[in-house]
């Protein structure tokens, strides 16, 4: 299936009034995880623009360190995904605690970059966009269009870059399984 870039959402939808933002329920981790995954899929192009802006500014100020930092993060992410697919215990941990998995990737990248050079470039150029995305995705309430787009992504009607990353982190399988269970119940 062909990978499509998701539609750019209007900035007044991305940053509406404070009535569309709320603290997540920290007691219900699965509901919070669903909100984050849904928002990451729905606003992925907006997040890409925000990240590209921050990365461009930092990359303009320190291009070599930004390239090294980006390469380290990509290599560490690919290494962790490969290892977690080959080790069952890590796969379960990645699926149950995706945020912890990303934090471990970022900390590992941080230590490698501190060994190689400039840590501040890593902090502002790579970690800041990820932190901004996570905070927005955690606080932004979902709407009907958001949920519909996520269902289309989940059943395979669309394939987007964020969907590929979330698949690597195994964060979409539960939605697909729930939908398949629902369809099988309806058929009965």
C-alpha positions in Angstrom: 0.0 0.0 0.0 1.2 3.5 -0.8 2.2 5.8 2.0 0.3 9.0 2.0 1.0 12.2 3.9 -1.9 13.1 6.1 -3.9 16.2 5.6 -2.6 19.4 7.2 -5.2 20.4 9.9 -6.2 24.0 10.3 -4.1 25.8 12.9 -7.3 26.9 14.7 -8.2 23.2 15.0 -4.6 22.4 16.1 -4.6 25.2 18.7 -8.3 25.9 19.4 -9.5 27.6 22.6 -8.7 26.2 26.0 -12.0 24.3 26.0 -10.6 21.6 23.7 -7.7 20.9 26.0 -7.9 18.9 29.2 -5.5 17.0 31.5 -5.4 13.3 30.8 -6.7 10.8 33.3 -3.5 9.6 34.8 -5.3 6.7 36.5 -6.5 5.3 33.2 -3.3 4.8 31.2 -5.0 3.0 28.3 -7.4 5.9 27.7 -4.5 8.3 27.8 -2.5 6.1 25.4 -5.5 6.0 23.0 -5.8 9.8 23.1 -2.1 10.3 22.4 -2.1 7.7 19.5 -5.3 9.3 18.0 -3.9 12.8 18.2 -0.5 11.7 16.8 -2.2 10.2 13.8 -4.7 13.0 13.3 -2.3 16.0 13.6 0.8 14.3 12.2 1.4 16.8 9.5 1.0 19.7 11.9 3.5 17.9 14.2 5.9 17.4 11.3 5.8 21.1 10.5 6.4 22.1 14.1 9.3 19.6 14.4 10.8 20.7 11.1 10.7 24.3 12.2 12.5 23.6 15.5 15.0 21.2 13.8 15.7 23.7 11.0 16.4 26.5 13.5 18.7 24.4 15.6 20.2 22.8 12.4 20.9 26.2 11.0 22.8 27.2 14.2 24.7 23.9 14.5 24.4 21.8 11.4 27.1 19.1 12.0 25.9 18.4 15.5 22.3 18.3 14.4 23.2 15.7 11.7 25.1 13.6 14.2 22.3 13.8 16.7 19.6 12.9 14.2 21.7 10.0 12.9 22.2 8.7 16.4 18.5 8.9 17.3 17.5 7.1 14.1 20.0 4.4 14.5 19.2 3.8 18.2 15.4 3.7 17.4 16.0 1.2 14.6 18.2 -0.9 16.9 15.6 -0.9 19.7 12.8 -1.8 17.3 14.9 -4.6 15.8 15.9 -6.0 19.2 12.3 -5.8 20.5 11.0 -7.7 17.5 13.6 -10.5 18.2 13.2 -10.6 22.0 9.8 -11.5 23.3 10.2 -9.9 26.7 11.2 -6.6 25.2 8.3 -6.8 22.7 5.9 -7.1 25.6 7.5 -4.2 27.5 7.4 -2.1 24.3 3.7 -2.8 23.8 2.7 -2.3 27.5 4.9 0.8 28.1 5.4 2.7 24.8 6.3 5.9 26.5 9.0 4.2 28.6 10.3 2.6 25.4 10.6 6.1 23.7 12.2 7.5 26.9 14.8 4.7 26.9 15.5 5.4 23.2 16.0 9.1 24.0 18.1 8.5 27.0 20.3 6.1 25.1 20.6 8.6 22.3 21.5 11.3 24.9 24.3 9.2 26.3 25.7 8.4 22.9 25.5 12.0 21.8 27.1 13.2 25.1 30.0 10.9 24.2 30.2 12.2 20.7 29.7 15.9 21.3 27.2 18.7 21.9 24.3 17.6 24.2 22.4 20.9 23.9 21.9 20.4 20.2 20.3 17.1 21.0 18.1 18.6 23.8 16.7 21.5 21.7 16.9 20.0 18.2 15.5 16.5 18.8 14.0 16.2 22.2 12.1 19.5 22.2 9.9 18.7 19.2 9.2 15.2 20.6 8.2 16.7 23.9 6.0 19.3 22.3 4.2 16.6 20.3 3.7 14.4 23.3 2.4 17.3 25.5 0.0 18.5 22.8 -1.2 14.9 22.0 -1.8 14.3 25.7 -3.7 17.4 26.3 -5.8 17.8 23.1 -9.2 16.3 23.3 -10.3 14.2 20.4 -13.2 15.0 18.0 -15.4 12.9 15.7 -13.2 13.6 12.6 -10.2 12.6 14.6 -11.8 9.2 15.6 -12.9 8.5 12.0 -9.5 9.2 10.5 -7.9 6.9 13.1 -10.4 4.1 12.2 -9.5 4.4 8.5 -5.8 4.2 9.4 -6.4 1.3 11.8 -8.2 -0.9 9.3 -5.6 -0.2 6.5 -7.6 2.1 4.3 -4.8 4.7 4.7 -1.1 4.3 5.5 0.8 7.4 6.8 4.3 8.0 8.1 3.1 8.3 11.8 1.1 5.1 11.3 4.3 3.3 10.3 6.1 4.6 13.3 3.2 3.6 15.6 3.2 0.2 14.0 6.9 -0.2 14.8 6.0 0.7 18.4 3.1 -1.8 18.2 0.5 0.8 19.2 -2.1 0.1 16.6 -2.6 -3.6 16.8 -5.1 -3.3 19.7 -7.3 -1.0 17.7 -7.3 -3.4 14.8 -8.1 -6.4 17.0 -11.0 -4.5 18.7 -12.4 -3.6 15.3 -12.0 -7.1 14.0 -13.8 -8.5 17.1 -16.6 -6.0 16.7 -17.1 -6.9 13.0 -17.1 -10.6 13.8 -19.8 -10.0 16.5 -21.9 -8.0 14.1 -21.7 -10.9 11.5 -23.0 -13.3 14.1 
